[in-house]
Amino acid sequence: MAKAVNRWWVMALVGMAQFIVVLDVTIVNVALPSMQRDLGISAINLQWIITAYTLAFGGFLLLGGRAADILGRKRTFMAGVAAFSIASLLVGIAENESLVILARGVQGLAAAFMSPAALSIILNTFNEGKDRNRALSVWGAITSSGAAVGLLLGGVLTEYFSWRYNFFVNVPIGLLVALAAWRIVPESRADLGHKQFDLFGAATVTGGLMLLVYGLTKAPEYGWGDERTLAMLGGALATLAVFLLNERRSKHPLMPLSIFTTKNVGKSNLVMFPVVASMFAMFFFLTLYIQNVLGYSPVKTGLAFFPVAITIGIVAGIASGLISKIGFKWPMVAGPLFIAGGLFWLGHLPVQGEYLTDVLPPLVLVAAGMGLSFVSVTIGATNGVPAKDSGLASGLLNTTQQVGGALGLAILSAVSASAAKDYLSEKLAALPASGAGATHAGFPNPAAAPDLQTAALVDGFHAAFYVGAALAVLGALFALVFVKHRKGEKIEASIAARA
């Protein structure tokens, strides 16, 4: 256990590392148009700048978490941070799309080892109870607000400097974190009684997860019924089934299935899956609405999301004390309901909307739900986990977030596109044969009517927000029915006592 005087320095270091990992998921979105113009990236390959990172990150998380347990959490964390910094530098100096995509993949790979190692370090630094709840509230705030901060920082750096600074900014931060971790963070390993690595399990789970994330990412483009989509998703499920079968039979499995019987680990991950599916998609669609419908610049769009980070920080702090008093179940139920309410509200966004009245109130409501959800789920998914499995539990939670986010974006993108297409077809079918009034069809005041394409776009957003709200409600129901944490039941058992 780290010395008491150093614990919060440890928290600051690993929190900073997690921040740049989450930041890089969204910071690149604002920079994509500039990168495309500067490097001459084709429209087809542009998506790979995001997909390469997502694939490597989501695919290697379980492996990264177990590697932290076996090889050492500090060692794995430092190696991940160093590799992430170097990859960020390579993206920033890249002069062609191939190098950008390759370096983004290395970034994702490094993040897959760095992120679960960081959370595992926290679990082994803070005993269960008020201190760990406070530390995990900070972790939850960082994880859930990083996307909003990424949009703001990405807009500022792209508009006033260059898209390259979106990646250069990681280099000094990463090197500082790695050097400081070498001096401050204590080393810890799982006491497994062996040092054998389940290579077959690592290969099957990594391959299965990467194929699953890729299939979900391509599904909106290919179509859910397309043979390529079905082949990828079917192959992913078959590979993951082989992985689970191997884990049941292996003497030293990569992921002991017994972890799912540890109190609320599996149940909390079950809650996180639909919640993160709804939440990540919200950032995507709302960013499009603010930029393409309200006409905001990249910087102004980033500022529009800044209240999210502030709200999450406040609510996460409140959640820490609340969970120490009443447990994590009811905050885990309430958080998704807040998210659902905000998304349902966003489902009524007008075509000619105003940020202060139409966007900000539901956005703050969603942010409050994110703060409650991430803190309570993180505590629930790690509470009672033996020290030897803390890296594995961390990797599992991160995997749930990545796969849930990919699935949510794929499903809601398809819902949005289908709704927009239906809206457009319905309006065009109602036009006179001459096509007159196509721009203003269906609107009582043609002088003030929006463009029909824009109206269709917003209608698609509405459908996506409604489905996202339903997913969040599903998460709340899972928490209500499955999560067991009785009133007055304390979270205070020492990890050292369980190790």
C-alpha positions, 0 to 999 in steps of 0.5 A: 500500500502506498504511503498516505502522504503519496496517495493523492499524488498517485491519484493525480498522476494516473488521473492525468494519464486517463484524461489524455486517453479519454481526451484522444477519443474526441479531440481528433473529431474536430481536427478531421477536416483540417487533417484531411485538407492538409494531408490529402486524406481520402474520404474513405480513409478518414474514418480510419483515423478514429477506427484505428484507435478504437479498434486497438483500444477496445481489442487489447483492454482485457489483455492490458488489464491482465498484463498489469496484474502479472507483469506489474501495474507500475511497469505496465502503466509507465510502458503504456504512457511512454508508448502513447506519448511516442505515438502521439508525436508520430501522429503530430509529425506525420506527412501522409495518411498511412503514418497517421493511421498506423500511429493512431493504432499504436496510440490505441494499443498503448491506451489499452495497457495504460488505462486498466493499469491506472485504475488498478493502481488506484484500487491497490492504493486506496482501501475500500471506503470513503477514500476509495469512493472519493478517488473513484469519483475523481476517476469517474469525473475524468472518464465521463468529462474527458469527451467534452473537454476534448471537443473544446481543446480540439476546437481551440488547438485546431482553430488557433494553432494546427491540428498537429497540436492536438497530438503534440499536447500529449507528449510533454504530459505523458513524459512528465507522468511517466517520469513522476510515476517512476518515483512516486507510484509503488509497484504491485503485482497479483499474487497468482502463484504463477507467471504463466500467460494464457496466450491462446486466451489473449489471442482469441479475446483480442481478435474477437473484440477487435472484429466485434468493434470493427463490425459495429463500426462498419455496420451503418455503412454496409447495412445491418443485414449485409453479408459482410456485417453478418460475417464480421459479427458472427465471426466475432461472437464465435471467436469470443465463444472459443475464448470463454470455452478456453477460459473454463478449461485453462489452468491459468486463464487470462480472465477467470470467469469467477470474477463475474461471481464477485458481488456486483462486478458482472451486474455493474458492467451490465448496467454500464453497457446500455448507459455508455451506448446512449451517452457516447452517441449523444456527444456525436449527434449533439456536436453535429446539431450544434455545428451543422444546424446552429452554425457554431464554429469548432471553438464555440462548439467546444465551449458549448460542451464545457458545462458538461465537464463542470456539472460532472465534476460537481455531481461526482463529488456529491456522489462520493459522499452519497455512496458512502452513506447509502451505497452505490445501488440507488445512485446507479439507478438514478444516474441513467434516469437523469441521462434518459430524461436529458436525452428525451428532452434533446429529442425535441430539439427545434430546427431553429433552436437556441443554445441557452434554452434548447440545448443547455438545460438537457445537456446539464441533466445528462451530465448530472446523470453521467457523474452519478452513473460513472462513479457508482458503476465504477465502485460497483464494478470494482468493489469486493474484487481481490487485489490479484484481479484488480487489473482484470476488473479494470480492463473488463470495465474499460472493455464494456465502455468501449464496446458499448460506445461502439455498439451505441454509435452504430445502432443510433447512427443507423436509426438516425439515418433511417429516420432522416431518410423516411422524413425526407421521402414523406415530405417530398411525396407530399409535394406537387408534381412540379416540385414547387416549394420543395425547400419549405414543404410542410412548414406553415411559414415559408419565409421562416422555414428551414431547409428541408435537408436540415429538417430531415437531419434534425428529425433523424437526431430526434429518433436517435435521442429517443432510442438513446433514452430507452437504452439509458432506461434499460440501464436503470432497470438493470441496476434496479433488478440485478444490483444488490447493495443493501442500505447500510452495507458498508464498503470498507473491506481492505484490499490487503486483507483480501489479497 
